[in-house]
Amino acid sequence: MRKFAFFVFNGDPMCFIHVLLNALDMNAKGHECRVIMEGASVKLITELYRTDNPLNTLWSRTLEQGLLEGVCKACANKLGTLEEAKLRGLTLLDDMSGHPAMSGYRDQDFEIITF
């Protein structure tokens, strides 16, 4: 089994769908996967919970399978989604000056993939 940490900086839904698809696929194949929302991707939080959003089903499956590691606290604060992330009970990541550090994942032998 391999370990993958998907750091998502891109806020484009067409990019984010590939993050979700790959995390779900790799998880189904027995790999450990974690999705970390950083940068502009945190702006998607509100939309991902809308049931009429095409990404909602994949998002819901990602949450149900425990693949979302969390959301960058600093970016969510800066981009106006911090309260929504808190309301939804999403884990806020801030171990590196308010941002999630990649080094911790590398220390745990995760392969880091950025989007």
C-alpha positions as CSV (number, residue, x, y, z in Angstrom):
1,M,0.0,0.0,0.0
2,R,1.2,3.5,-0.9
3,K,0.4,6.8,0.8
4,F,-0.7,9.9,-1.1
5,A,-1.3,13.4,0.1
6,F,-3.2,15.5,-2.5
7,F,-2.5,19.2,-1.9
8,V,-5.1,21.1,-3.9
9,F,-4.3,24.8,-4.5
10,N,-6.4,25.2,-7.7
11,G,-9.9,26.5,-7.2
12,D,-11.2,25.4,-10.6
13,P,-14.0,22.8,-10.3
14,M,-12.7,21.0,-13.4
15,C,-9.4,20.5,-11.5
16,F,-11.0,19.6,-8.2
17,I,-13.1,16.9,-9.8
18,H,-9.9,15.1,-10.7
19,V,-8.6,15.3,-7.2
20,L,-11.8,13.7,-5.9
21,L,-11.8,11.0,-8.6
22,N,-8.2,10.1,-8.0
23,A,-8.5,10.0,-4.2
24,L,-11.5,7.8,-4.4
25,D,-9.9,5.5,-7.0
26,M,-6.7,5.1,-5.1
27,N,-8.5,4.6,-1.9
28,A,-10.6,1.8,-3.5
29,K,-7.4,0.2,-4.6
30,G,-6.1,0.0,-1.1
31,H,-3.9,3.1,-0.9
32,E,-4.0,5.6,1.9
33,C,-5.1,9.0,0.6
34,R,-5.6,12.4,2.1
35,V,-7.0,15.5,0.5
36,I,-5.7,18.8,1.7
37,M,-7.5,22.0,0.5
38,E,-5.1,24.9,0.2
39,G,-5.1,28.2,-1.7
40,A,-8.0,29.0,-4.0
41,S,-9.5,25.5,-3.6
42,V,-11.0,26.6,-0.2
43,K,-13.3,28.9,-2.2
44,L,-15.2,25.8,-3.4
45,I,-16.3,24.7,0.1
46,T,-19.8,26.3,0.0
47,E,-20.5,25.1,-3.5
48,L,-19.4,21.5,-2.8
49,Y,-22.2,21.1,-0.3
50,R,-24.9,22.2,-2.7
51,T,-26.9,19.2,-3.8
52,D,-27.4,20.6,-7.2
53,N,-23.6,21.0,-7.7
54,P,-22.2,18.2,-10.1
55,L,-19.3,17.7,-7.6
56,N,-21.5,17.1,-4.6
57,T,-21.8,13.3,-5.0
58,L,-18.0,12.9,-5.3
59,W,-17.5,15.3,-2.4
60,S,-19.9,13.5,-0.2
61,R,-18.2,10.1,-1.0
62,T,-14.8,11.7,-0.2
63,L,-16.1,12.9,3.2
64,E,-17.8,9.6,4.0
65,Q,-14.6,7.7,3.3
66,G,-12.6,10.0,5.5
67,L,-10.3,11.2,2.7
68,L,-10.5,14.9,3.5
69,E,-7.6,15.7,5.8
70,G,-8.7,19.3,6.2
71,V,-8.7,22.9,5.0
72,C,-6.0,25.5,5.2
73,K,-7.0,27.8,8.0
74,A,-5.1,30.9,6.7
75,C,-6.4,30.5,3.2
76,A,-10.0,30.0,4.3
77,N,-9.7,33.0,6.5
78,K,-8.3,35.2,3.7
79,L,-10.8,33.9,1.1
80,G,-13.8,34.2,3.3
81,T,-14.7,30.5,3.8
82,L,-13.4,30.0,7.4
83,E,-16.8,30.2,9.0
84,E,-18.3,27.8,6.5
85,A,-15.5,25.4,7.1
86,K,-16.1,25.6,10.8
87,L,-19.9,25.3,10.4
88,R,-19.4,22.1,8.3
89,G,-17.0,20.7,10.9
90,L,-14.1,20.5,8.6
91,T,-10.6,20.2,10.2
92,L,-8.6,23.4,10.0
93,L,-4.9,22.8,9.2
94,D,-2.5,25.4,10.4
95,D,0.8,23.8,11.6
96,M,3.0,26.0,9.3
97,S,2.2,29.7,10.0
98,G,-1.5,29.1,9.5
99,H,-1.0,26.7,6.6
100,P,-0.7,22.9,6.4
101,A,2.9,21.8,6.1
102,M,3.9,19.3,3.5
103,S,6.9,18.3,5.6
104,G,4.8,16.4,8.1
105,Y,3.4,14.2,5.3
106,R,6.8,13.6,3.9
107,D,8.0,12.6,7.3
108,Q,5.2,10.0,7.3
109,D,6.3,8.7,3.8
110,F,3.4,10.2,1.9
111,E,3.9,11.0,-1.8
112,I,2.8,14.6,-2.3
113,I,0.7,15.4,-5.4
114,T,-0.2,19.0,-6.0
115,F,-3.1,20.2,-8.1
